[in-house]
Amino acid sequence: MAYDFNGTNQYISAGSAPVAAVPLTMACWFSVDNTTANHTLISLSSTLGTFNNYFRIRAAGAVAGDPLQATCAQDSTESVATSTSAFSSGTFHHAAGVFSSNTSRTVYLDGGNSATSTENISPLNINSSQIAAVFLRGINAFSGFTDGRIAEVGIWSAALTAAEVASLAKGMTCDKVRPQNLVFYAPLVRDLQDVRGGLTITNNNAATVATHPRVYA
């Protein structure tokens, strides 16, 4: 199973951030219902200060070419790594964002189609985590809601290699890849659990259970 979000106000949140600085990796499976909006898949963000500070991966349907993007912001200055291929609606794709350092972040769509951005960006005061939305301090609200399904969400306190990301995209579950650095794992199979880091997960505004992509046990 997966969780299906309405693109308006539904998202899943955790009480804190399982990792707050680089290196880190975020990954999930996703299937969105349109290629006209920007869908935030996973984010680590700050609720403090005045400006936007976050790490996130998003399916950027409002961007020409419909790419996947790995983005981060420090006091609203953003760096974006944009995939070399497009995602499509109504199909499960694999997404990963590898944030290796303050000057290197790489996006992977379906285990490849990768690109890296190198601006010097160091998000500040990261203290919250979300699935299907991002908290923007500039507007003091959640934004970028996903319209579609998300499953197999993993966050690592390490920069996964290209080969490790490719294994996830082939269907390996998160707990089989660099398990010693896996700090958050929500399979999103019916029950809402972080089975790795033990964070409390909240389903905001009643996202519903839906079909899950095929993965290995």
KALINKA-V467484 format. One record per residue. N is the residue number from 1. RES is the residue in one small letter. PSI is psi in whole degrees, 0 to 359 (999 if undefined). BURIAL is 1 if it has 9 or more other ideal C-beta (glycine too) atoms within 8 Angstrom, else 0. Layout:
# KALINKA-V467484
n: {N/N}
res: {RES/RES}
psi: {PSI/PSI}
burial: {BURIAL/BURIAL}
This chain:
# KALINKA-V467484
n: {1/2/3/4/5/6/7/8/9/10/11/12/13/14/15/16/17/18/19/20/21/22/23/24/25/26/27/28/29/30/31/32/33/34/35/36/37/38/39/40/41/42/43/44/45/46/47/48/49/50/51/52/53/54/55/56/57/58/59/60/61/62/63/64/65/66/67/68/69/70/71/72/73/74/75/76/77/78/79/80/81/82/83/84/85/86/87/88/89/90/91/92/93/94/95/96/97/98/99/100/101/102/103/104/105/106/107/108/109/110/111/112/113/114/115/116/117/118/119/120/121/122/123/124/125/126/127/128/129/130/131/132/133/134/135/136/137/138/139/140/141/142/143/144/145/146/147/148/149/150/151/152/153/154/155/156/157/158/159/160/161/162/163/164/165/166/167/168/169/170/171/172/173/174/175/176/177/178/179/180/181/182/183/184/185/186/187/188/189/190/191/192/193/194/195/196/197/198/199/200/201/202/203/204/205/206/207/208/209/210/211/212/213/214/215/216/217}
res: {m/a/y/d/f/n/g/t/n/q/y/i/s/a/g/s/a/p/v/a/a/v/p/l/t/m/a/c/w/f/s/v/d/n/t/t/a/n/h/t/l/i/s/l/s/s/t/l/g/t/f/n/n/y/f/r/i/r/a/a/g/a/v/a/g/d/p/l/q/a/t/c/a/q/d/s/t/e/s/v/a/t/s/t/s/a/f/s/s/g/t/f/h/h/a/a/g/v/f/s/s/n/t/s/r/t/v/y/l/d/g/g/n/s/a/t/s/t/e/n/i/s/p/l/n/i/n/s/s/q/i/a/a/v/f/l/r/g/i/n/a/f/s/g/f/t/d/g/r/i/a/e/v/g/i/w/s/a/a/l/t/a/a/e/v/a/s/l/a/k/g/m/t/c/d/k/v/r/p/q/n/l/v/f/y/a/p/l/v/r/d/l/q/d/v/r/g/g/l/t/i/t/n/n/n/a/a/t/v/a/t/h/p/r/v/y/a}
psi: {167/185/138/128/150/355/5/308/3/135/166/135/155/158/343/184/127/340/143/356/164/152/150/159/140/141/154/170/145/151/109/158/352/162/36/347/163/122/111/125/309/144/150/122/172/136/9/166/201/329/169/129/123/163/142/159/138/147/106/76/340/0/141/131/353/58/167/144/139/120/154/154/139/113/45/357/119/145/139/126/125/126/155/359/165/153/161/158/154/12/138/129/160/136/140/141/121/114/91/322/180/347/19/119/135/136/144/129/120/37/359/217/41/158/155/140/152/12/151/101/129/90/141/147/39/122/9/159/145/150/127/14/170/143/122/114/333/329/359/47/165/151/173/38/141/135/93/201/145/141/165/60/124/144/132/147/46/160/107/151/167/323/322/319/319/324/324/318/340/354/4/138/156/325/354/356/118/54/332/342/3/115/351/130/112/97/334/39/95/285/145/104/140/99/357/302/347/16/146/128/137/131/106/122/29/53/148/156/139/182/136/146/161/127/165/152/999}
burial: {1/1/1/1/1/1/1/0/0/1/1/1/1/1/0/0/1/1/1/0/0/1/1/1/1/1/1/1/1/1/1/1/0/1/1/0/0/1/1/1/1/1/1/1/1/1/0/0/1/0/1/1/1/1/1/1/1/1/1/1/1/0/1/0/0/1/1/1/1/1/1/1/1/1/1/0/0/1/1/0/1/1/1/0/1/0/1/0/1/0/0/1/1/1/1/1/1/1/1/1/0/0/0/1/1/1/1/1/1/1/1/1/1/1/1/1/1/0/0/0/1/0/1/1/0/1/1/1/1/1/1/1/1/1/1/1/1/0/0/0/0/1/1/1/1/1/1/1/1/1/1/1/1/1/1/1/1/1/1/1/0/0/0/1/1/1/1/1/1/0/1/1/1/1/1/0/1/1/0/0/0/1/1/1/1/1/1/1/0/0/0/0/0/1/0/1/0/0/1/0/1/1/1/1/0/0/1/0/0/1/0/1/1/0/1/0/0}
